[in-house]
C-alpha cells in the first residue's frame, strides 16, 4: 500500500511540475502591440487572456486615438432580438450593405469575417461593461444596426467611443500588460523574414514573439509639418480639413512596408459630409465631427437657399459629393458649407444632453421657432416653412425625390430648432496593410499571390481591404473589435 501511495505522490509531483512548466512557457510568450486605440486594446486583452505577456507601445501621452472620438456607434447584426427591439436584420443584409458601400473594392473574405463576428462583438463589448442598447439606422444601411450607449437612469449619455475606450483602459490595467506611453517605434526588428520585436526611437529594443500593428490611419494634419503619407497616396484631399487627431500620420503603414508588407487602396480616403464649422475658427484644419447619428435621428441638410439637396441617410461619399455640388461658395471646394438642422423631436431622439454639449462648444445654435431659424440663415420664413411642409408630407408618404425612405423625425411646427454649419472633411482612410482573415499581415510572394509575414499581425484603420471605396458608419469600431480580438488570439497562440 505504501508503495502505491508513493507512486501516486511521485506522479502528482511530476504532473504539477509539467503544468507549472507549461504555464511558465505560456506566460513567456511576448506580444507587442503598437498603438493604443480600440484595435490595440482589444488585441492586448485577448492576447493577455490567452496567456501572453503584453506590451502596448503608444506614441501619444495617453491611450485612445481616434477611437475615443467615435460617436456614431458600432454595428452588429443580428442583435436586436436580445435587446427586445424587434428589428429584422441578418448577416446577409449587413454584408450586402457593406459590399455595396465599398463599391466593388472590398475583400469579401474580410467582410464576411466582419459581419459574421459582429453580433458576438457587440456581446463582448457588453460583457466588458458597456451597454450598447441604443440602435439607429445610419447612412447606407438597410436596417437599424448601429449601436450606441443608452442613456443612464439620470438621462445622461456617454459618447460611444469614449465609453468603450474608458472601460477597456481599466481592463488593461493588468500586471501582465506593460504600457509604454510617449514611445515611438523607429522600425520593426526581423530575423530570417520573421518579425521578432521593435526598436524604439531612443534605440531601446523590445523583443517579441509576435507584433500586432494597430497604429491607425493617415488622415490627420500634424502641426508644423506635412502628412507625407497622405500627400503621397491621396493628394486630392490634402486641401480639406480633417476630423482626425494630428497623430494619424500613417507611421505604422511605413513600418509595415519596410519589412515587405503589401498595401492596397491607399488612395481611398473617406470624406465625411459633416465636420462642424466652428464660428470662432471657421478655417481650422481640424474639425469636430458632426456624427452621422445626428442625421439618423432626423437631422436634415440644406444649402444657403434653404433647399434640401440630398438623401441625408445616403452613403457618405454620395452626401459629400452633393454638398460639394450644391453648397460650394465660389470655386474653392473647401468652402462647401451646408446647414444641419434638427427639430426638437430629432434632438430628443438623438440625446438632448449631447446636443447641449455641442451648443456649449458653440457648434450648434438653438433658435426659437422657424422665424428665428430663417433670420439666422438670412431667408424668408416662408421659404423654410414650404420646405418643412414638403418634407413632412414626403415622410408621411415614405419617400422623396432624393431616394430617402427613412424619416426619423418631422420638421414643421417645432417649438425650437437647432442649426449648425457643416463641411465635408477627411475622416477615414480605407487603404492600408493587406491582411488575411486571421489578421496576419501579408507580403507579395508572386504576382497577385500573397503569404503571411511570420510574427506580424495588424488590425483597425492601419489595414486595408475591409471597406473598399467607402466605409459604412459604425463599421470602424466594429472592425477594431473583430480583427483586434482575432489578432490578439492568433499572436498569443503562435508556437515558438
N, C-alpha and C positions, 0 to 999 in steps of 0.2 A: 504494500500500500504506500509505504514511504517512497519507494522507487518511483511509482507512477505520479505521486504528488510532486516529486522533484522534477520529473519530466514536464509536467504541466506548468510549473513555475518557470522553467527554462524557456519553454515555448512562448509563454506570455511575455517574458522579458525580450525575447527575440522579436516578437510581433510589435511590441511597444517601441523597440529601437528602430525597427524598419519604418513604423508610422512616423516617428519623430524625424527620421532622416528624410523621408519623402516630404513631410511638411516643411522641413527646412529648405529642401530643394525647391518646393513650390514657392515659398516666400522669397527665395533668392532670385526669382525671375524679376528682371528690372524693365519697367516700361517708362519711357519718357514721352510726355505729351507736350507738344509745342502749341501754346495758345490756350487762353483761359476763358473762352466763351462757352456757349451751351454744348457744342460738339465736344469740346475739350473736357468739360466736367462730366458729361455722360460717359466718355471713353475712360476717364480716370476712375470713376466709381465702379464701372463694370470690370475694369482690369483689377481693381482692388478686391472686388467681390470674388474674382476668380483666383485670388491668392497672390497677386503680384505686388511688388513694392513699386510705387508710382512716384514719379517726379513731374510736376507741372511747371513748365517754363513760360512765363508771360512777360512780354516786353514792356507793358504798361505797369503803372504803380498799383493797379488793382485789377481784379478779375471783372469779367462782364462783357467787354467788347460791344459789338453791335447787337448781340443777343439781348442785352439788358435794355436796349431801346425799342425792341419789338413790341408792337401794340395792337396789331390786327388779330392775332391769335394763332392757334395751332390746329391743323386739320386732322380729322380722324373719321374713318368710315368702315363699317357702320358702328356708331357708338350711341346714337340717340335712344334706342330701346332701354339701355341700362339707366338712362337719365330720365326716363318716362316722358320723352319729348315727342314720341310718335312720328318721327321723320323717316320716310322710306329712303334708304340710301344703300349703296353697295360698293364693294371694292371695284367692280367693273365700271360703274358710273364714275367713280373717283379717278380711275385710271384713264378713262376716256377724256375727262376734262383736263387732266394733266397733259396728256399727249396732244390734245387739240391746242392747248395754250402753247405748248413747245414748238408748234409749227413744223413738225417733221424732223426735228434735230435731237429729240430725247433718245437716250439709251433705254430701250424698252425693258431690258432686264433690271436696270436700276430702278425704273419707275415701278415695276411690278413689286420689287422688294419694298419700296417706299410705301405703296398703298396697302400691301398685304400686312405690313407691320404697323400701320397707322393706329388701328384700334388698340393694339397691345401697348403702343407708345403712350397713348392717352392714359391708359390704365396705369402704366409705370409712373408717369408724372403725378397722377393722383395718389399713388401709393407713397410717393415721396412727401406728400402733404400739401399739394397744390390743387385746389378744387376747380377744375376746368368745366364748369357747369353752365356757362352762358354760351349759346351757339347762335351764329349768324351766317348768312349767305353772302359771301363776298364776290367780287367781280370774276367772271369766268367759270363760276361753279354752277352746276345744275341743281344742287341741293344745299341746304344749310349744313355745313360740317366744320366750320371754323370756330374753335373753342377758345373762349377767354375765361378769366377768373370771375366768378359770380360775386355779386355784392354780398358783404357780410351782414349780419343782423342789424348793424347800425347804419346800413346804407352806404358804406364805404367800399370802393372798388380799388383793387391793386392792379396796375398795368401788368399784362400777362408776362412780358419778357422779364421785367424787374422781379415779379413774384416768383417765377421759376428759378431765375438765377440766384436770388437771395436764399431760397430754400436749398438749392443744390450746393451753394457755397458752404452752408452749415454742415451738410452731409460730407463734404470733402475735408472737414477738419478731423483727420484721421492720422494716427501715429505712423501709418504706413503710406501716407501721401505727403510728400515733401513739396512745398510751394516755394518757387523762386520767382519773385516779382522784380520788375525793372531789370530784367535779364534778357538780352538779345542774343539770338543764335547766329553765329558767323557762318557755320557750314555744318552739313551732316557728315559724320565720320563713317567711312566704309572700309570693309576688308573683304577682298575676293567677291566683289559685287553684292555684298550684304551690308545693310545699314547697321552699325554697331554702336552708335552714340551720336552726341552732338558736341561741337566746340563752340563755346560762348565767345562773345566779343572781347571779353577780358582774358581769353586763352584758357579758361577753365574747361576741362574735359569732363563730360558726363557720359559714362558708359551705359549701354542699354542692350537688352536682348531684342527689344523692338522699339521703334519710334513711331508715334502717331502724330501726324501733322494736322492741326485744327486751327490754323492761324487766320482764317477769314479771307475776304476778297480784296479787291483793289480799286474800289470806287471812292476812296477818301481823298481829301485835299489837305495834305500836311502844310503846316505853316512854314513859310520862308523857303520852300523848295517844291519842285515839281514832283508829281506822281509819275515816275518814269515808266512803270508797268502800264498804267492807263494810257499814257501818251504813246507807248509803243504799239499797243494792241487795239485801242479804241479811241483814236484821236478825234473821232466825230462827235464825242460827247464831252470833251475836256472843257468846253466853254460853259457848260451847265453847272449849276450849283449841285450840291450833294447832301443827302441825309445821313451819310456815314460819318463816323468819327475820323479824326486825322490819322489814326493808326492804321487804317485799312489801305495799305500800300502794296500788297501783293508780295511781301517778303518771302512768304512760305512757298509761293509758286516758283520763285527763283531758286530757293533751296532745293526744291524737288528737281527742277531742270538740271541743276548742277550735278546730280547723281544719275541723270539719264531718264527721268520721268517724262512721259509723254503728256502733252496738254491738248485740250480741244475747246472750241467755241470761244476763244479768248476775245473776240471782237464783239461778243454778245453781252451788252450791258443794259440792264433794265432801267428805263427812265420812269420813275413813279409819277403819276399825274399830279399828285398833290403834296408838295412841300409848302409849309406855311411861309408866307411873306411877312416878315416882321416889320411893322410900320416904323420902328425905331432904327432898323438896319436893313432896308429892302434889298440892298446889293450884296448881302452876306453870302459868302461862298458855301457855307454850311447852313442848311435849313432844318428846322424842326419838322418832323414828319406829321402830316395830317393823315392819320391812318385810314385805310380803306374801310375799316369798320364804321367810320362816320357815315359813309355813303351806304353801307349795308344797313344802317339804322334809318335811312331815309333822307340823308343829305343830297342836295341836287347841285349841279354846276350850271352857272350862267356866264355869259360874256358881258362886256360893258354895255351892250344894248339891251340887256335884260332878257336875253333869249337863251333857252336851253339849246344844246347843240350835240349832245351825245347820250348814250346809254350809260348812266353813272355806274352801273354794275357790269359793264363790258370788261374785256381784258385790259390790263394795264397799258399795253402798247397801243391799243386802239384809242383809249381815252386820252393818253398823252398826245398822240398824233392829232386828235380832234381839237385839243387845246391849242396846239401849235397852229392849226389851220384857222380856227375861229377866234382866237384871243390874242394874237400877236399884235403888239404895238410897233408900227414901223417895220423895219427889216431885220431887227435884232430878235432871234428866237428866244434869247434869254429873258426877253420882256413879255413873254406869253403868260398873261395873268388872267385867271378865272376867279369868279366868286363862288365860294362854297357856302350854301345857305341851308340852315336847318330850322324846322318848325319846333314848337315846344314838344309836340308828340315825338319827333325824331330825337330830340335831346334827352327826353325821359327814357326812350328806348335804348339809347346808347349808354348813358350814365351821366346824370347831371353833375356829379362831383368831379368827374374828369373834364367835362366841359368848363366847369368853374376854374379848373387848373389852367386850361388854355386861355381863358379870359384873364386870369391873373398875370399870365405872361404877355398879355397884350395881343394875342394871336386871334382870338375870337372877340367879336363885339356883340353885346346883347342890345337889341333895339325894340322899342315898344310899338309893335304893330307894323302894318305894311307901309304906312305913310313915312315913318321914321326910316324904315329899310330903304324905301325909294329915295329919300333925301340923301342917305349915305351913299347910294350908288349913282346919284345925280340923274335920277329918272323920274318920270311922272308916275304916281301911284297906279294909274290905270294900266300902265304897261305891265307891271308886276301882277296886278290883280287878274288881268286877262290870261297871263301865262300860268298863274297858280290855278285858275279855274280849269284851264285846259288840262293841266297835269292831273288834277283830282278826277276829272272826267275820264282820262286815259287810265288812271289807276283803277277806277271802277270797272272799266271795260277790260282791263288786264293786258293792255299793250299800247305802245306808242309808235311814232314814226321812226324812232331810233332802234327799235327792236327790243325795247325794255319790256320784260314780262313780270318782274318782281317789284312791287311798290310798297316798301315797308311802312311808309307814313304819308299822311296827307299834308297839304301845304296851306290852303286858304283858311282864313278866319282864325289864325293862331294869335294868341294874346301877345306873343313876343317872337322875335326871330333872332337867330344867331348867324353872323356872317363873318367870313374870313376870306382873305385873298390868298390864292394858292398858285403855284407854278410847277411845271414838270422839273424833276430833279433826279440826278443819278442816284440809284438806290441799291442795286444788287448786281453782282457780276455772275452770269451764268457759266462762264468759262472757268477752267482750272485744270488741275491734275486729273488724269484719267485713272479711274479705279474700277475694280470688279465688284460683284455683289457681296464680296467678303471684306470690302473696304481696303483691299490690297492695292497699293499704287502700282501702276503698270508702266512698262517701258516697251518700246517698239523692238520686236525681235526680227521680223521680216516685214515687208510691205503689207500694211493693214493687218498684221498679226502682233499681238501683244502678250507679254508674260509679266508676272508679278516680280517686283524687286523684293528680295528677301529682307525681312525685318522692317518693312516700311509700309505704313498704313496712313490713311487720310480720311477726313470726314468734314462735312459742312461746306461753307462757301469757298474754301480753298480748292474744292474739286469741281469737275465739270461733267456734264452728261445727263444729270437728272432733269434739268429744267429746259434745255433746248434754247429756243429763241426768246422765251418769255415765261417767267415764273408765276405760278398761281399764288395769290395771297394765302398765307398760312402754311405754305409748303417749306419755308425756310427753317422755322423752328422744328417742324416735323423731320426734315432731312437731318438736322443736327442730332436729334434724339435717336432716330433709326440707325443711321450709319455711325454715329458716335458710339452707341452701345455695341454694335457689331464689331467695330474696330477695337474697342477695349477688350471684348471677349476673345477675339482672334489673336490679338497681340499678346495677351496673357497666356494663351494656350499654346504658343509656339514651343516646339521642342528645342533643347539646347544643341 
